[in-house]
């Protein structure tokens, strides 16, 4: 309801001008209400990039920092409509296609599976594809169908922001009882603002090649630090070989190995392993789940190459995991 004209105070404002000013104020209030709705409905803003001591909560004071609020509002409307229409637990590609249709109907430009090159130390190491690329990189969507958005999903989205230089990533999960989404602004457009620091582990008595193993671990951890999670095996493998070279470590890329039985050659099997200094066999991969078969497979290839120590380096999660494998 509009307020009563201020005639009782003797002002000379005409009713027409008073109504115009009141209507402007009313529109401003509606705009503020809409911004509040955006702030309340979008999962805010800085859950990973802020220091641990900061509270990731948006307030009215942060309105000026909210990235593309109007576009975000329209995009989230499409996401909600897609979820309410299709329901949860379908293939990611169906949600991707539906989102593209919904955005197009609202005249919001988008591209699905847009390809970006991934570089490590200025060398190309592979490709990455964005699920949905909106308005030339104002927003990228990372679509998930999972019980909930996990820390690794957000860490992956931050990795993609660094590669694509998009302004904002939205992780959207269609796997729950309701639509779940989180916003991750790109506050690191030029890469890391902190330096990689390596702390060597204390030398354990009886450990094979402690200095060499420490150097390999350092190389793998720096790759994970620089790239983050979320890329394919070959991206981490190529980046690791670049880092080994930067560390002055000699290596051989073992692309395939012969398969023999009782002296008879049965064929050749892809291996994609890195033999470092002829002493340590390194397997680089990115898998959500692993089992004991990978260790047994590496042991078999270690015997084939007459190597006593192997390392399994899994780049999937928010933290790199490296497992030592010994023979004998």
C-alpha positions in Angstrom: 0.0 0.0 0.0 1.3 3.5 -0.9 1.7 6.0 2.0 -0.6 9.0 2.5 0.4 12.2 0.7 2.4 14.6 2.9 -0.2 17.4 2.6 -0.6 17.9 6.3 3.0 19.2 6.6 2.4 22.1 4.2 4.7 20.8 1.4 4.1 22.1 -2.1 4.5 18.7 -3.8 1.7 18.1 -6.3 -0.2 14.9 -6.1 1.2 13.8 -9.5 4.8 14.4 -8.4 4.2 12.8 -5.0 2.7 9.7 -6.7 5.7 9.5 -9.0 8.2 9.6 -6.2 6.1 7.2 -4.1 5.9 4.8 -7.1 9.7 5.0 -7.5 10.2 4.2 -3.9 7.7 1.3 -4.2 9.6 -0.1 -7.2 12.9 0.2 -5.3 11.4 -1.8 -2.5 10.3 -4.5 -4.9 13.8 -4.6 -6.4 15.3 -5.0 -2.9 12.8 -7.8 -2.1 13.9 -9.6 -5.3 17.5 -9.3 -4.4 16.7 -10.6 -0.9 15.0 -13.6 -2.6 18.1 -14.2 -4.7 20.3 -14.1 -1.6 18.1 -16.4 0.4 17.3 -18.9 -2.4 20.8 -19.3 -3.8 23.3 -21.3 -1.7 25.8 -18.7 -1.0 28.7 -17.5 -1.9 32.1 -18.4 -0.6 32.0 -21.8 1.1 35.5 -22.9 -0.2 37.4 -19.7 -1.1 37.0 -17.9 2.2 39.3 -18.6 5.1 38.1 -21.2 7.6 37.5 -18.5 10.2 35.0 -16.7 8.0 31.3 -17.5 7.9 30.1 -18.2 4.4 26.9 -16.2 4.8 25.6 -13.5 2.5 24.1 -10.3 3.9 22.7 -7.1 2.5 26.2 -5.6 2.7 27.4 -8.2 0.2 24.8 -7.3 -2.5 27.5 -5.4 -4.4 29.7 -8.5 -4.4 27.1 -10.9 -5.7 28.1 -11.9 -9.2 25.4 -11.6 -11.9 22.4 -11.7 -9.6 19.8 -11.1 -12.2 21.2 -13.7 -14.6 21.6 -16.1 -11.6 17.9 -15.6 -10.7 16.8 -16.4 -14.3 19.1 -19.5 -14.5 17.9 -20.9 -11.2 14.3 -20.5 -12.3 15.2 -22.7 -15.3 16.9 -25.2 -13.0 13.9 -25.4 -10.7 11.5 -25.9 -13.7 13.6 -28.7 -15.1 13.8 -30.4 -11.8 10.1 -30.1 -11.1 9.2 -31.3 -14.6 11.7 -34.2 -15.0 12.2 -35.2 -11.4 15.4 -36.5 -9.9 17.8 -39.4 -10.7 17.9 -39.2 -14.5 21.1 -39.2 -16.6 23.1 -36.0 -16.4 22.8 -35.5 -20.2 19.0 -35.3 -20.0 19.2 -32.5 -17.5 21.9 -30.8 -19.6 19.7 -30.9 -22.7 16.6 -29.7 -20.8 18.5 -26.8 -19.3 19.7 -25.7 -22.7 16.1 -25.7 -24.0 14.9 -23.7 -21.0 17.6 -21.1 -21.3 17.0 -20.8 -25.0 13.3 -20.1 -24.5 14.3 -17.3 -22.2 16.8 -16.0 -24.7 19.8 -16.7 -22.5 22.7 -17.8 -24.6 24.3 -21.1 -23.7 26.5 -23.8 -25.1 26.7 -27.4 -23.8 29.9 -29.4 -23.6 32.1 -26.4 -24.5 35.7 -27.5 -24.8 38.7 -25.9 -23.1 42.3 -26.8 -23.2 44.1 -27.6 -20.0 47.7 -26.3 -19.5 50.3 -27.1 -16.9 53.4 -24.9 -16.8 52.5 -23.6 -20.2 52.3 -27.0 -21.8 49.0 -28.5 -23.0 48.1 -31.6 -21.1 44.5 -32.2 -22.2 40.9 -31.1 -22.6 38.0 -30.3 -20.3 34.3 -29.9 -21.3 32.0 -27.6 -19.4 28.5 -29.0 -18.9 26.6 -25.7 -19.7 28.4 -22.5 -20.6 26.2 -19.5 -20.2 26.5 -16.0 -21.7 30.1 -16.3 -22.7 31.3 -17.4 -19.3 29.3 -15.3 -17.0 28.1 -18.6 -15.5 29.2 -22.3 -15.9 27.0 -25.1 -14.7 28.4 -28.3 -13.3 25.6 -30.9 -13.3 25.6 -33.7 -10.8 23.2 -36.6 -10.0 24.2 -37.7 -6.5 22.8 -38.0 -3.0 24.2 -34.6 -2.3 26.8 -32.0 -3.3 30.1 -33.2 -1.9 33.3 -31.2 -1.2 35.0 -32.8 -4.1 32.2 -31.5 -6.4 32.9 -28.0 -5.3 36.6 -28.4 -5.6 36.2 -29.7 -9.1 34.1 -26.7 -10.0 36.8 -24.4 -8.7 39.3 -26.3 -10.9 37.1 -25.6 -13.9 36.8 -21.9 -13.1 40.6 -21.7 -13.2 40.7 -23.4 -16.6 37.8 -21.5 -18.2 38.1 -18.1 -16.5 34.3 -18.0 -16.0 32.9 -15.5 -13.5 30.8 -17.9 -11.6 30.3 -21.7 -11.2 27.0 -23.2 -10.1 27.1 -26.8 -8.9 23.7 -28.3 -9.5 22.5 -31.6 -8.1 19.5 -33.4 -9.5 19.9 -36.5 -7.4 18.1 -35.5 -4.2 14.6 -35.1 -2.9 14.8 -31.4 -3.9 17.0 -29.4 -6.2 20.4 -28.5 -4.7 22.8 -25.9 -6.0 25.8 -24.0 -4.8 27.4 -20.8 -6.2 31.2 -20.6 -6.4 32.5 -17.2 -7.6 35.8 -17.0 -9.4 38.0 -14.9 -7.1 41.2 -16.4 -8.5 41.0 -15.4 -12.2 44.8 -15.4 -12.5 45.5 -18.7 -10.8 46.8 -19.4 -7.3 47.5 -16.6 -4.9 49.5 -18.9 -2.6 52.6 -20.8 -3.3 53.1 -24.5 -3.1 55.0 -25.5 0.0 56.3 -29.1 0.4 57.2 -30.6 3.7 59.2 -33.9 3.4 58.0 -36.8 5.5 60.4 -38.1 8.1 62.7 -40.8 6.7 61.5 -44.3 7.9 64.2 -46.9 8.4 64.0 -49.6 5.8 62.1 -47.5 3.2 63.2 -48.1 -0.3 64.7 -45.1 -2.1 63.5 -42.5 0.5 64.9 -39.4 -1.3 63.6 -40.5 -4.7 60.2 -41.4 -3.3 60.0 -38.0 -1.6 60.8 -36.2 -4.8 58.1 -38.2 -6.7 55.6 -37.5 -4.0 56.4 -33.8 -4.1 55.9 -33.7 -7.9 52.5 -35.4 -7.6 51.4 -33.1 -4.8 52.4 -30.0 -6.7 50.4 -31.2 -9.8 47.3 -31.7 -7.6 47.8 -28.3 -5.9 48.1 -26.5 -9.3 45.3 -28.3 -11.2 42.9 -29.4 -8.5 40.6 -32.4 -8.8 38.1 -33.1 -11.6 40.2 -33.9 -14.7 40.8 -37.1 -16.6 43.6 -39.5 -15.9 45.7 -38.4 -18.9 45.7 -34.8 -17.8 47.3 -35.7 -14.4 49.6 -38.2 -16.1 51.0 -35.7 -18.6 51.3 -32.9 -15.9 53.1 -35.3 -13.6 55.7 -36.1 -16.3 56.2 -32.4 -16.8 56.7 -31.9 -13.1 59.2 -34.8 -13.0 61.2 -33.2 -15.7 61.1 -29.9 -13.9 62.5 -31.8 -10.8 65.4 -33.2 -12.9 64.1 -36.8 -12.5 64.6 -39.2 -15.4 61.5 -41.2 -16.4 60.2 -43.5 -19.1 56.6 -43.6 -20.1 55.6 -47.3 -20.4 52.6 -47.1 -22.8 52.1 -50.9 -23.1 53.5 -54.2 -21.9 53.7 -57.6 -23.5 51.5 -60.4 -22.1 53.2 -63.8 -22.1 52.4 -67.2 -20.7 54.9 -70.1 -20.6 57.1 -68.2 -23.0 54.3 -67.6 -25.5 53.5 -64.0 -26.5 49.7 -63.6 -26.1 49.6 -60.0 -27.1 50.1 -56.5 -25.7 48.2 -54.7 -22.9 48.0 -50.9 -22.4 49.9 -50.0 -19.2 50.3 -46.1 -19.2 52.8 -46.2 -16.3 55.7 -43.9 -15.5 59.0 -45.6 -14.6 61.1 -43.1 -12.6 64.9 -43.5 -12.5 64.4 -47.1 -13.4 63.5 -47.8 -9.8 59.9 -46.7 -9.0 56.9 -47.6 -11.1 54.3 -44.8 -10.8 50.6 -45.2 -11.7 48.7 -41.9 -12.0 44.9 -42.0 -12.2 41.7 -40.3 -11.0 39.0 -42.7 -9.7 36.2 -42.2 -7.2 36.5 -45.8 -5.9 39.4 -48.2 -6.0 39.9 -51.8 -4.8 42.7 -54.2 -4.2 42.8 -55.3 -7.9 44.7 -52.1 -8.8 47.5 -53.0 -6.4 47.7 -56.5 -7.6 47.8 -55.3 -11.2 50.6 -52.9 -10.4 52.5 -55.7 -8.7 52.2 -57.9 -11.8 53.7 -55.1 -13.9 56.4 -54.4 -11.4 57.5 -58.1 -11.7 57.4 -57.8 -15.5 59.7 -54.7 -15.3 61.8 -56.1 -12.4 60.9 -53.2 -10.1 60.7 -53.5 -6.3 58.7 -50.3 -5.5 55.5 -49.0 -7.0 53.3 -46.0 -6.2 49.5 -45.6 -6.8 48.7 -41.8 -7.1 44.9 -41.1 -7.1 44.1 -37.5 -8.0 40.3 -37.8 -7.7 39.5 -36.3 -4.3 40.1 -33.0 -2.6 43.3 -34.5 -1.3 45.8 -36.6 -3.3 46.3 -40.1 -2.0 49.5 -42.0 -2.7 49.9 -45.7 -1.8 53.2 -47.6 -1.7 53.4 -51.1 -3.2 56.3 -53.4 -2.4 57.3 -56.8 -3.8 59.0 -59.2 -1.4 
